[in-house]
Structures are given as structure tokens and as C-alpha cells.
Amino acid sequence: MNTTDNTRQLYMKYIARKMLFIVVSLAILFFLVLLSVSIGTSIESLKDLQSLKDVLTAIVGRFFPQVETNPFMEKVIWNYRLPRALFGVVAGAGLAISGAVMQGVTRNPLVSPFTIGISSAAAFGASIAIILGAGFVGIGTYLIMMNAFVFALVCAVIVFGLAKLRGASPETVVLAGIALTYFFGSATALLHYFASQEQLSAMVRWTFGTLSGATWGGISIITAVLVITIPMMMKYSWDLNATFSGGDETAKSLGINVSRVRTVSLILSAFVTATIISFTGIIGFVGLVAPHISRFLIGGDHRFLIPASGIMGSILVVGGDIVGRIVSPPIMFPIGIVVSFVGVPMFLYLMMTKRKRYWE
């Protein structure tokens, strides 16, 4: 066997290992979705768990009328349970992919979509809607969602504008994001100071993050955004590999327009994150932890890291939502709280066990 054939075999094994991880992760996610649908939105005990067979029958029956189903069960699953589970899938995927891309373009494993102030800006926008009743468009929940979305994007534009003035360096992006995080956090605290008990309670619940408001319309919007943005992010996967592993100078020597890659990638990530949190509230840590888990298991090749991070993010959100519903029924713990409790120990474990060069 010549050197070329040996190299080709090693490369195919390299690809096969990463594809196997993605396939296994998809199987785990599929099972978690079925489990999530089977327990509904709240249960008194695990004895109330519907069988996976009943769930599959109700889902399949919508597409094949000849399959006999329970009309009530089918309505409950399609109107309430399945939207919640799928909402977790698309939300987790979007946040995790955004985190993976941001870590790649900044060469900083501690960066996530919320590092650049998006969550603080969204919370400020939601506070204005809840406390002052002011906003851009809509009423009630739609006003809160639109305010959160617009202010998150405004924050992203400011960060990228400042970074552009300074050459779009990773350090500038992070520092500008930290400054805006404190600014919007202080502005939100000021609004909270003048809020009533009811308004303050509503604002705090929004910042917890939840999947309770899942609708097919929301799923469609987030899915459409992901379908448009993810291929554009994947387009830069080779560029991200060169930037993350070798730095800006190495990437430039390979003919990569580092400034353009960084700006476009960050804008896409911010847009995805703003869209998701306008529906779910703040679900932190997914964009930070999911890419770390994926990188720990399959390496830093962004051709595989981006989709693997998306699947891992979906697993974290759907799994966290399940834990939040079964840990103390009938109380449902918000997904943002559960993910943080699960994510922090996991992140600390990865930080303490991973090789030092991973953080350089």
C-alpha cells in the first residue's frame, strides 16, 4: 500500500468517526423528543407517562389516516406537546451553532452569543415592553418579543460597528460586548427599580427562559432563519478552521479575508440568537457548553463541529426541559435554570480536564 492510499484510509476513518458521533447524537435526540412528547407539559408522577407507542401512533396517524388513533391524544400531542419538543430542538440548535461560530471567529473558547451583550439588550427591550408598555409593534406577548428582538439586534450592530472601526479584532468584539452587557444590565436594573411587583415578577419570569410559549408559527420562523443562515455559516467552515487553529496571520496567508469572515459570521450568529431569545427568553450556557462538548468529543473541524454542536444544543435544551418537568411534578422549572445547573458543572469539568493548548 503506497503513502497516498494509506493517507486516504486514515482520512476516511477520520470522517467516519465524526459522522458516527453525529448519527448517534441524532438518535439520542430523536429518543429525547419522543420522551418529551410522552410526558406532556406537566405530570403528577412518572406513572402518568404515555407509552412511546401511543405517541408514535398519534404522530403517524396525522399523515396516514388509515392508522387508528385516539383523537384526544392526537390533538394534545400536535397542539401542545410536539410543538414544545420541536421548539426545544430548533432553539437549542440555533444557540449552539451560534456559539460554535462565535468561538471560531474570535478564537476564544469562552465566547458565546450572550458574551457580546445580546441577552442583556434583549432583557432591556423586554423590560421596556413589560414595565413601560412601550415598543415597536404588537401588543402583549408580541410587543415583548419584538422589543427583545430589536434591542438584541441593535446591541449586535453597535458591537460590530465598534469592532469594524478597530479592525474587527476578536479582542474588540469581546470588550465591546462586555461594555454593552454592563450598560444594558444597568438600564434594566433601573427599570426594575421603578416597576411594580407584578411587572417585576413578569420580567424575572421572562429572563428565566422557557419553552411554554411554543407554537407552530414560532417554530416555523426559527426554522426558516436556521435554514437560511446555517448554510452560510457552513460556507466559512474551512475559513474558521484556519482562523481558529492558526490565527489571523495564518488565515490571511492562505488568502482568507479574515475581517469579512468574522463580520459576516458574527452578524449571522447574532441574528439567529436574537430571533430565538425573542421567543424563549434568555437561555444561557447552551451556546457556550454545547460547542465545548462537541469539540471535546470530535475535535475542532468546523465542518463537523457546527452540525454536531447544533445537535448537542438540541439535546441539552430538550433534555433540560424534560428534567425541569419531572424533577418535582407538577412544578415545571424553567429551562434556563435547568440548563445552567447542568451546564456549569459540565463546563468546569471540561475546563479542568482538557489540554492546556485548547484554551490558548
Legacy VTK file of the C-alpha trace (Angstrom):
# vtk DataFile Version 3.0
C-alpha trace
ASCII
DATASET POLYDATA
POINTS 360 float
0.000 0.000 0.000
1.500 3.347 -1.024
1.528 6.503 1.074
-1.391 8.043 -0.813
-3.690 5.074 -0.154
-2.679 4.987 3.491
-3.395 8.696 3.869
-6.752 8.265 2.170
-7.712 5.441 4.546
-6.729 7.484 7.582
-8.791 10.400 6.317
-11.831 8.190 5.712
-11.552 6.828 9.261
-11.290 10.402 10.497
-14.517 11.296 8.674
-16.279 8.092 9.731
-15.662 8.709 13.452
-17.165 12.172 13.260
-20.149 11.017 11.208
-20.758 8.200 13.688
-20.882 10.727 16.524
-23.397 12.851 14.619
-25.602 9.843 13.809
-25.544 8.594 17.420
-26.337 12.111 18.654
-29.287 12.323 16.271
-30.606 9.005 17.589
-30.340 10.280 21.183
-32.126 13.492 20.207
-34.915 11.553 18.491
-35.457 9.466 21.626
-35.500 12.576 23.835
-38.101 14.218 21.597
-40.341 11.155 21.870
-39.801 11.100 25.637
-40.604 14.794 25.893
-43.825 14.342 23.922
-44.808 11.346 26.037
-44.697 13.266 29.321
-46.563 16.300 28.036
-46.232 19.691 29.653
-46.766 18.568 33.239
-47.266 15.294 35.043
-48.177 14.380 38.581
-45.841 11.388 38.560
-43.898 9.220 36.158
-46.843 6.794 36.248
-48.680 9.274 34.007
-46.117 8.730 31.261
-47.745 7.690 27.984
-46.111 4.847 26.115
-43.842 5.732 23.230
-46.003 3.504 21.051
-49.072 5.679 21.713
-47.044 8.778 20.928
-45.717 7.385 17.651
-49.206 6.238 16.680
-50.643 9.706 17.288
-47.877 11.323 15.238
-48.048 8.859 12.347
-51.843 8.992 12.345
-51.760 12.612 11.240
-50.069 11.598 7.975
-51.731 8.219 7.475
-55.485 8.393 8.198
-55.784 4.613 7.978
-53.848 4.326 11.273
-56.302 4.179 14.158
-55.560 6.797 16.825
-57.090 8.356 19.907
-58.490 11.719 18.667
-57.978 13.407 22.038
-54.390 12.159 22.339
-53.622 13.204 18.780
-54.945 16.720 19.429
-52.979 17.102 22.662
-49.746 15.908 21.086
-49.985 18.014 17.929
-51.250 21.184 19.594
-49.185 21.217 22.784
-46.578 18.525 23.300
-44.890 18.163 19.919
-44.532 21.941 19.364
-42.811 22.254 22.739
-40.340 19.479 21.955
-39.557 20.736 18.443
-39.256 24.276 19.774
-36.508 22.980 22.051
-34.808 21.280 19.100
-34.615 24.382 16.884
-33.857 26.775 19.752
-31.055 24.613 21.139
-29.571 24.043 17.695
-29.562 27.734 16.834
-27.983 28.856 20.106
-25.309 26.138 19.998
-24.363 26.747 16.372
-24.127 30.485 17.044
-21.815 29.745 19.963
-19.591 27.443 17.913
-19.230 30.022 15.151
-18.522 32.874 17.574
-15.852 30.841 19.348
-14.286 30.082 15.982
-14.120 33.641 14.657
-12.879 35.110 17.953
-10.503 32.225 18.754
-11.879 32.381 22.266
-13.494 29.264 23.807
-15.170 31.435 26.472
-17.240 33.409 23.980
-20.922 32.720 23.405
-23.783 34.663 21.777
-24.502 36.246 25.153
-20.923 37.438 25.686
-21.421 40.338 23.293
-24.377 41.697 25.270
-27.250 40.263 23.258
-29.041 38.784 26.268
-28.746 41.982 28.308
-30.056 44.067 25.416
-32.959 41.665 24.858
-33.809 41.802 28.579
-33.791 45.597 28.420
-36.135 45.585 25.436
-38.476 43.143 27.152
-38.395 45.275 30.312
-39.467 48.339 28.368
-42.424 46.410 26.957
-43.424 44.882 30.304
-42.846 47.863 32.577
-43.485 50.869 30.338
-45.800 49.228 27.804
-43.783 50.850 25.027
-42.274 49.229 21.996
-42.038 48.966 18.248
-45.019 46.896 17.165
-47.588 44.478 18.558
-49.376 44.131 21.866
-48.897 41.870 24.868
-46.530 38.977 24.227
-45.815 40.106 20.665
-44.697 43.515 21.913
-42.255 41.853 24.317
-40.924 39.555 21.602
-40.421 42.356 19.100
-38.734 44.611 21.650
-36.366 41.837 22.710
-35.524 41.052 19.075
-34.923 44.662 18.033
-32.784 45.583 21.043
-30.724 42.410 20.662
-30.002 43.326 17.059
-29.244 46.938 17.999
-26.670 45.691 20.501
-25.112 43.440 17.864
-24.922 46.314 15.359
-23.208 48.548 17.941
-20.685 45.830 18.807
-19.867 45.128 15.168
-19.709 48.836 14.383
-17.158 49.410 17.130
-15.234 46.330 16.079
-15.215 47.480 12.470
-13.732 50.812 13.471
-10.953 48.982 15.296
-10.366 46.411 12.564
-12.863 43.766 13.721
-10.344 42.110 16.038
-11.594 39.384 18.418
-10.494 41.417 21.432
-12.524 44.435 20.319
-15.646 42.336 19.809
-15.394 40.795 23.279
-14.567 44.049 25.069
-17.348 45.957 23.319
-19.761 43.156 24.202
-18.760 43.234 27.865
-19.212 47.022 27.998
-22.691 46.810 26.468
-23.612 43.935 28.774
-22.994 46.171 31.776
-24.738 49.130 30.135
-27.945 47.286 29.266
-27.824 45.424 32.575
-27.734 48.738 34.454
-30.532 50.190 32.324
-32.674 47.114 33.008
-31.982 47.343 36.746
-33.086 50.986 36.675
-36.406 49.995 35.102
-36.816 47.241 37.671
-36.324 49.795 40.441
-39.484 51.619 39.376
-41.508 48.529 38.484
-44.482 47.188 40.391
-44.446 43.733 41.963
-46.473 42.280 39.082
-44.243 43.853 36.437
-41.089 42.769 38.214
-42.393 39.213 38.518
-43.217 39.095 34.797
-39.761 40.388 33.898
-37.984 37.867 36.100
-40.005 35.016 34.587
-39.023 36.174 31.107
-35.321 36.137 31.990
-35.581 32.533 33.221
-36.160 31.242 29.693
-38.981 28.847 28.846
-40.450 26.683 26.099
-44.011 27.116 27.378
-44.940 29.578 24.644
-44.102 27.138 21.842
-46.267 27.461 18.728
-46.019 26.091 15.224
-45.670 29.658 13.998
-42.660 30.286 16.223
-41.084 27.001 15.173
-41.580 27.929 11.513
-39.924 31.319 11.956
-36.878 29.954 13.804
-36.567 27.048 11.355
-36.678 29.429 8.390
-33.931 31.547 9.948
-31.775 28.452 10.544
-32.344 27.145 7.014
-31.103 30.472 5.630
-28.189 31.115 7.985
-26.658 27.697 8.691
-25.571 27.043 5.062
-23.953 30.484 5.062
-22.090 29.616 8.266
-21.057 26.232 6.877
-19.663 28.039 3.849
-16.994 29.518 6.115
-16.144 26.267 7.898
-12.737 25.928 6.207
-12.000 29.591 6.920
-12.936 29.106 10.571
-10.624 26.082 10.745
-7.713 28.162 9.512
-8.539 31.104 11.783
-9.120 29.063 14.935
-6.061 26.832 14.552
-3.522 29.221 13.067
-4.680 32.726 13.877
-5.416 35.720 11.676
-1.977 35.931 10.072
-2.009 32.287 9.005
-5.520 32.642 7.616
-4.549 35.778 5.673
-1.544 33.992 4.219
-3.966 31.408 2.833
-5.935 34.109 1.039
-8.799 34.339 3.553
-10.476 37.696 4.094
-10.470 37.407 7.886
-12.334 40.660 8.506
-15.188 39.692 6.189
-15.444 36.155 7.580
-15.506 37.465 11.153
-18.069 40.196 10.451
-20.478 38.033 8.438
-20.239 35.120 10.875
-20.868 37.314 13.912
-23.817 39.060 12.266
-25.415 35.740 11.331
-24.854 34.349 14.832
-26.312 37.448 16.443
-29.358 37.366 14.165
-30.052 33.719 14.983
-29.648 34.313 18.717
-31.848 37.411 18.709
-34.598 35.537 16.878
-34.552 32.628 19.319
-34.446 34.537 22.595
-37.274 36.814 21.453
-39.464 33.685 21.627
-37.897 31.786 24.535
-36.436 34.424 26.817
-32.860 34.047 27.984
-31.491 30.512 27.775
-27.820 30.976 28.514
-24.966 28.483 28.602
-26.214 26.408 25.635
-24.137 28.455 23.212
-21.120 28.047 25.481
-21.348 24.436 26.650
-22.663 22.604 23.566
-19.714 23.594 21.311
-17.289 22.612 24.091
-18.827 19.162 24.460
-18.748 18.618 20.702
-15.195 19.895 20.341
-14.108 17.701 23.250
-15.545 14.605 21.546
-14.870 15.140 17.833
-12.265 17.893 17.593
-12.348 21.394 16.181
-13.035 20.765 12.477
-15.899 23.207 11.883
-17.270 21.146 9.002
-18.413 18.683 11.648
-18.302 20.867 14.751
-21.084 23.191 13.563
-23.728 20.483 12.910
-22.567 18.439 15.935
-22.885 21.499 18.174
-26.395 22.099 16.847
-27.453 18.553 17.717
-25.774 18.753 21.137
-27.537 22.052 21.824
-30.881 20.464 20.974
-30.104 17.554 23.297
-29.254 19.944 26.138
-32.423 22.016 25.737
-34.854 19.136 25.190
-33.204 17.063 27.918
-33.154 20.038 30.281
-36.834 20.665 29.615
-37.619 17.036 30.468
-35.646 17.276 33.715
-37.413 20.513 34.592
-40.802 18.805 34.285
-40.106 15.543 36.105
-37.824 16.596 38.958
-40.668 17.949 41.113
-44.051 17.475 39.421
-46.388 19.242 38.938
-43.937 22.174 39.228
-42.143 22.959 35.969
-38.699 24.523 36.362
-37.762 26.992 33.567
-35.382 25.599 31.007
-32.883 28.433 31.525
-32.404 27.456 35.167
-32.094 23.735 34.467
-29.571 24.193 31.641
-27.415 26.409 33.848
-27.405 23.864 36.681
-26.434 21.115 34.247
-24.107 23.216 32.135
-21.932 24.794 34.822
-20.563 21.520 36.290
-20.113 20.122 32.799
-18.252 23.218 31.674
-15.999 23.175 34.743
-15.226 19.506 34.131
-14.224 20.188 30.533
-12.159 23.196 31.584
-10.235 21.188 34.184
-9.652 18.076 32.075
-8.966 19.467 28.602
-5.406 20.035 27.476
-3.998 23.478 28.128
-3.493 24.282 24.448
-7.240 24.077 23.972
-7.542 27.389 25.825
-4.700 29.160 24.093
LINES 1 361
360 0 1 2 3 4 5 6 7 8 9 10 11 12 13 14 15 16 17 18 19 20 21 22 23 24 25 26 27 28 29 30 31 32 33 34 35 36 37 38 39 40 41 42 43 44 45 46 47 48 49 50 51 52 53 54 55 56 57 58 59 60 61 62 63 64 65 66 67 68 69 70 71 72 73 74 75 76 77 78 79 80 81 82 83 84 85 86 87 88 89 90 91 92 93 94 95 96 97 98 99 100 101 102 103 104 105 106 107 108 109 110 111 112 113 114 115 116 117 118 119 120 121 122 123 124 125 126 127 128 129 130 131 132 133 134 135 136 137 138 139 140 141 142 143 144 145 146 147 148 149 150 151 152 153 154 155 156 157 158 159 160 161 162 163 164 165 166 167 168 169 170 171 172 173 174 175 176 177 178 179 180 181 182 183 184 185 186 187 188 189 190 191 192 193 194 195 196 197 198 199 200 201 202 203 204 205 206 207 208 209 210 211 212 213 214 215 216 217 218 219 220 221 222 223 224 225 226 227 228 229 230 231 232 233 234 235 236 237 238 239 240 241 242 243 244 245 246 247 248 249 250 251 252 253 254 255 256 257 258 259 260 261 262 263 264 265 266 267 268 269 270 271 272 273 274 275 276 277 278 279 280 281 282 283 284 285 286 287 288 289 290 291 292 293 294 295 296 297 298 299 300 301 302 303 304 305 306 307 308 309 310 311 312 313 314 315 316 317 318 319 320 321 322 323 324 325 326 327 328 329 330 331 332 333 334 335 336 337 338 339 340 341 342 343 344 345 346 347 348 349 350 351 352 353 354 355 356 357 358 359
